[in-house]
Amino acid sequence: METVHKIGRRKTAVARVFLKEGKGIITINDREFERYFPLSTLQYKVMQPLVLTQNEKTFDLNITVKGGGIKGQAEAIRLAISRALSEISQEYRALLKPEGLLTRDARMVERKKFGQKKARKRFQFSKR
C-alpha cells in the first residue's frame, strides 16, 4: 500500500496527514503525539476515527499542522484522518459517516466591523 495524503481544516487550522501501513506510530510536526497533545480530550479527538475503525496499531501517521489553536488543530487532524481512512476502504466510510467525522465544520470567526468594538458588540451609545 502506498502513502495516502489528505487535508483537513477547522477554523484557521490546516492539517496534512500522510497515512501508510505500520505499527501505529503518530508524529505531529516532528514531535510525538502525546507530547504535542498533552490533554487526553484532544488525544481522544485525534484517535476517534482510528478507534472507530479499529486501526490504532495498523497505520503510521505523519502529520503536519499549521494555524489556529490547539483544539482547532486536533479537529483538523481528525477530519484529515477520517478522509484518508475513507479513501482506503468503503467499510471505513460507512463507519465514519454516521458519526459526523467526514463533515467539514464550516464555522469561522466573524470579522470585526468598522465603527464597532468587535464583530457584533458596539461602542456605548450616548443619548446626550
LINUR-V661450 format. One record per backbone hydrogen bond with DSSP energy under -0.5 kcal/mol. NH is the residue of the N-H (numbers start at 0). CO is the residue of the C=O. E is the energy in kcal/mol with one decimal. If there is no record, write none. Layout:
nh/co/e
NH/CO/E
NH/CO/E
This chain:
nh/co/e
3/18/-2.9
5/16/-2.0
7/14/-2.5
9/12/-1.9
10/104/-0.6
12/9/-2.7
13/65/-2.7
14/7/-3.1
15/63/-3.3
16/5/-2.9
17/61/-2.2
18/3/-3.0
18/16/-0.6
19/59/-2.1
21/57/-2.7
26/24/-0.5
26/60/-2.5
27/30/-2.6
28/62/-3.0
30/27/-1.3
32/25/-1.3
35/31/-2.0
36/32/-2.2
37/35/-0.6
42/38/-1.9
43/39/-2.3
44/40/-1.9
45/41/-2.0
46/42/-2.3
47/43/-1.4
50/46/-2.7
51/47/-2.4
52/48/-1.6
53/50/-0.9
54/49/-3.1
57/54/-0.9
58/54/-0.9
59/19/-3.3
60/24/-2.7
61/17/-2.2
62/26/-3.0
62/60/-0.5
63/15/-2.3
65/13/-2.3
72/68/-2.0
73/69/-1.8
74/70/-2.1
75/71/-2.0
76/72/-2.3
77/73/-2.1
78/74/-1.9
79/75/-2.1
80/76/-2.6
81/77/-2.2
82/78/-2.4
83/79/-2.2
84/80/-2.6
85/81/-2.2
86/82/-1.3
87/83/-1.3
88/84/-1.8
92/88/-1.3
93/89/-2.0
94/90/-1.2
95/91/-2.4
96/92/-2.6
97/93/-0.6
99/96/-1.6
100/95/-1.7
102/99/-0.7
105/103/-0.9
112/117/-0.9
115/112/-1.1
116/120/-1.2
117/120/-1.6
122/114/-0.5
126/124/-0.6
